[in-house]
């Protein structure tokens, strides 16, 4: 099968070689007249030209594919000379909109949910969607500790947590696919959006590291990881473990 594929991919070159060999043999043995020789020779030259054109087309196609891969990799890695991003990468919305499995983890993900709730709602209307959300419990000790991350006067993070829970529960009531909301009494070290972890081509995780009285708000450092990065494997496992450790919020899962 591989031999046949190779032959088909290089059929123009093979025709040129065969034509050249035939012309050489016939010319050496006087097997063709001068007039016929010119026709055969011209045919061989045409075949060679076609081979060259075909080769150049393949080179151009390969170049386009490599450039496309390079652009994709550039968009999914942190720019050179910087260790992290401070804004959501622009392709995040596109990745989110095309995802089927979505894991949303964070203290409250308040701002992110405001920006992306319409997209999440649209995805939840797909019967094959799988959306899982884990936030800090608004009534636990962890919610009180979150305010320590900010300089005085510290905001009441419990209000933002509750607002986010109300928002996602509204979406859940209309959801057609799996939509599970959990809470956990644990001070999560980061917020994350894990997309399609079971897909070898689409899996990625967007991580926003929580800080302590420095680079807060929208300036919190952000990173993107994909397989086969070990960091992707670490975050995927942690996110799923934290979700398993959480408790259902507002009723039974579905």
C-alpha positions as a LaTeX table, in Angstrom:
\begin{tabular}{lrrr}
\hline
Residue & $x$ (\AA) & $y$ (\AA) & $z$ (\AA) \\
\hline
Unk1 & 0.00 & 0.00 & 0.00 \\
Unk2 & 2.83 & 2.42 & 0.88 \\
Unk3 & 4.63 & 1.55 & $-2.39$ \\
Unk4 & 1.47 & 2.22 & $-4.42$ \\
Unk5 & 0.95 & 5.54 & $-2.61$ \\
Unk6 & 4.55 & 6.55 & $-3.35$ \\
Unk7 & 4.15 & 5.66 & $-7.04$ \\
Unk8 & 0.90 & 7.66 & $-7.34$ \\
Unk9 & 2.45 & 10.68 & $-5.63$ \\
Unk10 & 5.37 & 10.63 & $-8.07$ \\
Unk11 & 3.61 & 9.44 & $-11.24$ \\
Unk12 & 4.83 & 12.43 & $-13.27$ \\
Unk13 & 8.46 & 11.71 & $-12.40$ \\
Unk14 & 7.98 & 8.02 & $-13.17$ \\
Unk15 & 6.54 & 8.81 & $-16.62$ \\
Unk16 & 9.48 & 11.12 & $-17.37$ \\
Unk17 & 11.99 & 8.43 & $-16.40$ \\
Unk18 & 10.27 & 5.76 & $-18.50$ \\
Unk19 & 10.05 & 8.09 & $-21.52$ \\
Unk20 & 13.71 & 9.02 & $-21.18$ \\
Unk21 & 14.80 & 5.37 & $-20.96$ \\
Unk22 & 12.73 & 4.40 & $-24.01$ \\
Unk23 & 14.11 & 7.27 & $-26.08$ \\
Unk24 & 17.68 & 6.42 & $-25.07$ \\
Unk25 & 17.31 & 2.72 & $-25.96$ \\
Unk26 & 15.59 & 3.35 & $-29.28$ \\
Unk27 & 18.06 & 6.07 & $-30.26$ \\
Unk28 & 21.00 & 3.84 & $-29.45$ \\
Unk29 & 19.67 & 0.94 & $-31.48$ \\
Unk30 & 18.31 & 3.06 & $-34.37$ \\
Unk31 & 14.92 & 1.70 & $-33.51$ \\
Unk32 & 13.12 & 4.87 & $-34.58$ \\
Unk33 & 13.39 & 7.28 & $-37.47$ \\
Unk34 & 14.65 & 10.81 & $-37.07$ \\
Unk35 & 11.16 & 12.27 & $-37.38$ \\
Unk36 & 9.66 & 9.90 & $-34.82$ \\
Unk37 & 12.65 & 10.52 & $-32.60$ \\
Unk38 & 11.84 & 14.23 & $-32.50$ \\
Unk39 & 8.26 & 13.47 & $-31.45$ \\
Unk40 & 9.35 & 11.03 & $-28.75$ \\
Unk41 & 12.05 & 13.41 & $-27.59$ \\
Unk42 & 9.53 & 16.24 & $-27.39$ \\
Unk43 & 7.19 & 13.98 & $-25.43$ \\
Unk44 & 9.99 & 13.12 & $-23.02$ \\
Unk45 & 10.76 & 16.80 & $-22.50$ \\
Unk46 & 7.09 & 17.52 & $-21.82$ \\
Unk47 & 7.03 & 14.68 & $-19.29$ \\
Unk48 & 10.14 & 16.08 & $-17.61$ \\
Unk49 & 8.60 & 19.56 & $-17.49$ \\
Unk50 & 5.42 & 18.13 & $-15.99$ \\
Unk51 & 7.55 & 16.35 & $-13.41$ \\
Unk52 & 9.29 & 19.60 & $-12.50$ \\
Unk53 & 5.96 & 21.43 & $-12.25$ \\
Unk54 & 4.51 & 18.65 & $-10.10$ \\
Unk55 & 7.54 & 18.78 & $-7.83$ \\
Unk56 & 7.20 & 22.54 & $-7.42$ \\
Unk57 & 3.49 & 22.20 & $-6.65$ \\
Unk58 & 4.31 & 19.67 & $-3.93$ \\
Unk59 & 6.96 & 22.01 & $-2.50$ \\
Unk60 & 4.50 & 24.91 & $-2.44$ \\
Unk61 & 1.87 & 22.71 & $-0.74$ \\
Unk62 & 4.39 & 21.53 & 1.86 \\
Unk63 & 5.50 & 25.11 & 2.46 \\
Unk64 & 1.90 & 26.23 & 3.06 \\
Unk65 & 1.34 & 23.32 & 5.46 \\
Unk66 & 4.51 & 24.11 & 7.41 \\
Unk67 & 3.60 & 27.81 & 7.59 \\
Unk68 & 0.12 & 26.88 & 8.84 \\
Unk69 & 1.60 & 24.62 & 11.52 \\
Unk70 & 4.07 & 27.34 & 12.50 \\
Unk71 & 1.28 & 29.93 & 12.83 \\
Unk72 & $-0.74$ & 27.53 & 14.99 \\
Unk73 & 2.22 & 26.80 & 17.25 \\
Unk74 & 3.07 & 30.50 & 17.53 \\
Unk75 & $-0.48$ & 31.29 & 18.59 \\
Unk76 & $-0.48$ & 28.58 & 21.23 \\
Unk77 & 2.83 & 29.45 & 22.88 \\
Unk78 & 3.95 & 32.39 & 24.94 \\
Unk79 & 5.74 & 35.04 & 22.83 \\
Unk80 & 9.54 & 34.91 & 22.95 \\
Unk81 & 11.09 & 36.95 & 25.70 \\
Unk82 & 8.04 & 36.65 & 27.98 \\
Unk83 & 7.28 & 34.07 & 30.64 \\
Unk84 & 3.52 & 34.56 & 30.75 \\
Unk85 & 0.57 & 36.45 & 29.31 \\
Unk86 & $-1.46$ & 39.03 & 31.21 \\
Unk87 & $-4.52$ & 38.95 & 28.96 \\
Unk88 & $-6.63$ & 36.12 & 27.59 \\
Unk89 & $-5.06$ & 34.95 & 24.31 \\
Unk90 & $-7.23$ & 36.06 & 21.36 \\
Unk91 & $-7.70$ & 32.52 & 20.05 \\
Unk92 & $-9.24$ & 31.38 & 23.35 \\
Unk93 & $-12.76$ & 32.39 & 22.30 \\
Unk94 & $-12.38$ & 30.48 & 19.03 \\
Unk95 & $-11.14$ & 27.38 & 20.83 \\
Unk96 & $-13.96$ & 27.61 & 23.34 \\
Unk97 & $-16.65$ & 27.98 & 20.67 \\
Unk98 & $-15.56$ & 24.77 & 18.92 \\
Unk99 & $-15.24$ & 22.63 & 22.06 \\
Unk100 & $-17.49$ & 19.85 & 23.26 \\
Unk101 & $-15.93$ & 19.15 & 26.68 \\
Unk102 & $-15.39$ & 22.18 & 28.91 \\
Unk103 & $-14.06$ & 22.19 & 32.47 \\
Unk104 & $-14.26$ & 25.57 & 34.24 \\
Unk105 & $-12.40$ & 25.77 & 37.55 \\
Unk106 & $-11.68$ & 28.77 & 39.77 \\
Unk107 & $-12.51$ & 30.74 & 42.88 \\
Unk108 & $-15.40$ & 32.40 & 41.08 \\
Unk109 & $-14.36$ & 32.99 & 37.41 \\
Unk110 & $-16.63$ & 36.02 & 37.65 \\
Unk111 & $-15.13$ & 38.17 & 34.89 \\
Unk112 & $-14.52$ & 35.21 & 32.57 \\
Unk113 & $-18.12$ & 34.05 & 32.90 \\
Unk114 & $-19.43$ & 37.54 & 32.16 \\
Unk115 & $-17.40$ & 37.63 & 28.93 \\
Unk116 & $-18.13$ & 34.08 & 27.82 \\
Unk117 & $-21.50$ & 33.10 & 29.32 \\
Unk118 & $-23.29$ & 33.45 & 25.96 \\
Unk119 & $-20.82$ & 31.05 & 24.35 \\
Unk120 & $-21.17$ & 28.58 & 27.23 \\
Unk121 & $-24.96$ & 28.84 & 27.01 \\
Unk122 & $-24.90$ & 28.15 & 23.27 \\
Unk123 & $-22.66$ & 25.11 & 23.72 \\
Unk124 & $-24.86$ & 23.77 & 26.52 \\
Unk125 & $-27.79$ & 23.53 & 24.10 \\
Unk126 & $-25.95$ & 20.77 & 22.22 \\
Unk127 & $-27.05$ & 17.36 & 23.51 \\
Unk128 & $-23.49$ & 16.06 & 23.13 \\
Unk129 & $-21.96$ & 18.85 & 25.21 \\
Unk130 & $-20.16$ & 18.07 & 28.46 \\
Unk131 & $-19.68$ & 21.12 & 30.69 \\
Unk132 & $-18.38$ & 20.89 & 34.26 \\
Unk133 & $-17.87$ & 23.83 & 36.58 \\
Unk134 & $-16.12$ & 23.93 & 39.96 \\
Unk135 & $-16.08$ & 27.06 & 42.12 \\
Unk136 & $-15.15$ & 27.74 & 45.73 \\
Unk137 & $-18.04$ & 27.25 & 48.14 \\
Unk138 & $-19.40$ & 30.69 & 49.10 \\
Unk139 & $-20.23$ & 29.51 & 52.63 \\
Unk140 & $-16.91$ & 27.84 & 53.50 \\
Unk141 & $-13.64$ & 28.91 & 55.09 \\
Unk142 & $-11.85$ & 29.11 & 51.72 \\
Unk143 & $-14.18$ & 31.91 & 50.58 \\
Unk144 & $-13.15$ & 33.99 & 53.59 \\
Unk145 & $-9.46$ & 33.34 & 52.93 \\
Unk146 & $-9.67$ & 34.54 & 49.32 \\
Unk147 & $-9.97$ & 38.15 & 50.46 \\
Unk148 & $-6.47$ & 37.94 & 51.96 \\
Unk149 & $-5.06$ & 37.93 & 48.42 \\
Unk150 & $-5.94$ & 41.62 & 48.04 \\
Unk151 & $-4.48$ & 44.68 & 49.77 \\
Unk152 & $-6.83$ & 46.59 & 52.07 \\
Unk153 & $-9.64$ & 47.27 & 51.58 \\
Unk154 & $-10.27$ & 43.71 & 50.38 \\
Unk155 & $-13.40$ & 42.95 & 48.37 \\
Unk156 & $-15.91$ & 40.40 & 49.58 \\
Unk157 & $-15.23$ & 37.50 & 47.23 \\
Unk158 & $-18.25$ & 35.59 & 48.50 \\
Unk159 & $-20.56$ & 37.94 & 46.60 \\
Unk160 & $-18.72$ & 37.32 & 43.33 \\
Unk161 & $-18.77$ & 33.56 & 43.93 \\
Unk162 & $-22.51$ & 33.61 & 44.52 \\
Unk163 & $-23.11$ & 35.77 & 41.43 \\
Unk164 & $-21.15$ & 33.28 & 39.31 \\
Unk165 & $-23.06$ & 30.34 & 40.75 \\
Unk166 & $-26.38$ & 32.06 & 40.01 \\
Unk167 & $-25.21$ & 32.73 & 36.46 \\
Unk168 & $-24.18$ & 29.14 & 35.69 \\
Unk169 & $-27.26$ & 27.67 & 37.36 \\
Unk170 & $-29.41$ & 29.79 & 35.04 \\
Unk171 & $-27.56$ & 28.28 & 32.08 \\
Unk172 & $-27.88$ & 24.80 & 33.56 \\
Unk173 & $-31.67$ & 25.01 & 33.64 \\
Unk174 & $-31.71$ & 25.37 & 29.83 \\
Unk175 & $-28.89$ & 22.92 & 29.08 \\
Unk176 & $-29.53$ & 19.93 & 26.81 \\
Unk177 & $-26.27$ & 18.10 & 27.39 \\
Unk178 & $-24.35$ & 17.29 & 30.55 \\
Unk179 & $-23.98$ & 20.37 & 32.74 \\
Unk180 & $-22.59$ & 19.80 & 36.21 \\
Unk181 & $-21.87$ & 22.45 & 38.86 \\
Unk182 & $-19.85$ & 21.72 & 41.99 \\
Unk183 & $-18.36$ & 23.71 & 44.85 \\
Unk184 & $-15.34$ & 22.99 & 47.03 \\
Unk185 & $-14.16$ & 24.42 & 50.35 \\
Unk186 & $-10.57$ & 24.69 & 49.19 \\
Unk187 & $-8.51$ & 27.75 & 48.29 \\
Unk188 & $-7.77$ & 26.92 & 44.67 \\
Unk189 & $-4.25$ & 27.97 & 43.58 \\
Unk190 & $-5.32$ & 28.88 & 40.06 \\
Unk191 & $-8.27$ & 29.25 & 37.72 \\
Unk192 & $-8.38$ & 27.14 & 34.58 \\
Unk193 & $-10.37$ & 26.39 & 31.45 \\
Unk194 & $-9.74$ & 22.83 & 30.25 \\
Unk195 & $-11.02$ & 22.13 & 26.74 \\
Unk196 & $-11.55$ & 18.74 & 25.07 \\
Unk197 & $-9.00$ & 16.83 & 27.21 \\
Unk198 & $-9.87$ & 13.55 & 25.46 \\
Unk199 & $-9.02$ & 14.90 & 22.00 \\
Unk200 & $-5.45$ & 14.40 & 20.79 \\
Unk201 & $-5.76$ & 17.37 & 18.42 \\
Unk202 & $-7.93$ & 19.90 & 20.27 \\
Unk203 & $-6.97$ & 19.42 & 23.92 \\
Unk204 & $-5.61$ & 22.48 & 25.72 \\
Unk205 & $-5.78$ & 24.16 & 29.09 \\
Unk206 & $-5.76$ & 27.89 & 29.83 \\
Unk207 & $-4.38$ & 28.58 & 33.30 \\
Unk208 & $-4.61$ & 31.81 & 35.29 \\
Unk209 & $-2.37$ & 31.78 & 38.34 \\
Unk210 & $-3.77$ & 33.47 & 41.43 \\
Unk211 & $-1.44$ & 35.99 & 43.04 \\
Unk212 & $-0.95$ & 37.52 & 46.48 \\
Unk213 & $-1.24$ & 41.33 & 46.55 \\
Unk214 & 0.64 & 41.67 & 43.27 \\
Unk215 & $-0.46$ & 41.55 & 39.62 \\
Unk216 & $-4.07$ & 41.08 & 40.58 \\
Unk217 & $-7.26$ & 41.54 & 38.58 \\
Unk218 & $-6.82$ & 41.22 & 34.82 \\
Unk219 & $-3.02$ & 41.29 & 35.16 \\
Unk220 & $-2.79$ & 37.83 & 36.71 \\
Unk221 & $-0.29$ & 35.69 & 34.75 \\
Unk222 & $-1.81$ & 33.31 & 32.21 \\
Unk223 & $-0.36$ & 30.30 & 30.41 \\
Unk224 & $-1.52$ & 27.85 & 27.76 \\
Unk225 & $-0.54$ & 24.17 & 27.68 \\
Unk226 & $-1.28$ & 21.35 & 25.23 \\
Unk227 & $-0.35$ & 17.67 & 24.97 \\
Unk228 & 2.25 & 16.22 & 25.09 \\
Unk229 & 3.42 & 18.86 & 27.58 \\
Unk230 & 3.86 & 17.42 & 31.07 \\
Unk231 & 2.29 & 20.61 & 32.42 \\
Unk232 & $-0.88$ & 19.83 & 30.47 \\
Unk233 & $-0.98$ & 16.35 & 32.01 \\
Unk234 & $-0.46$ & 17.81 & 35.49 \\
Unk235 & $-3.21$ & 20.40 & 35.17 \\
Unk236 & $-5.64$ & 17.95 & 33.55 \\
Unk237 & $-5.18$ & 15.47 & 36.41 \\
Unk238 & $-5.42$ & 18.16 & 39.09 \\
Unk239 & $-8.53$ & 19.74 & 37.61 \\
Unk240 & $-10.30$ & 16.39 & 37.41 \\
Unk241 & $-9.20$ & 15.46 & 40.95 \\
Unk242 & $-10.42$ & 18.79 & 42.35 \\
Unk243 & $-13.73$ & 18.37 & 40.54 \\
Unk244 & $-14.14$ & 14.85 & 41.96 \\
Unk245 & $-13.46$ & 16.25 & 45.45 \\
Unk246 & $-16.19$ & 18.88 & 45.10 \\
Unk247 & $-19.85$ & 18.54 & 46.09 \\
Unk248 & $-22.91$ & 19.06 & 43.91 \\
Unk249 & $-24.41$ & 22.52 & 44.02 \\
Unk250 & $-28.11$ & 23.15 & 43.70 \\
Unk251 & $-29.42$ & 19.66 & 43.07 \\
Unk252 & $-28.56$ & 16.46 & 41.29 \\
Unk253 & $-25.99$ & 16.30 & 38.46 \\
Unk254 & $-27.08$ & 15.76 & 34.87 \\
\hline
\end{tabular}
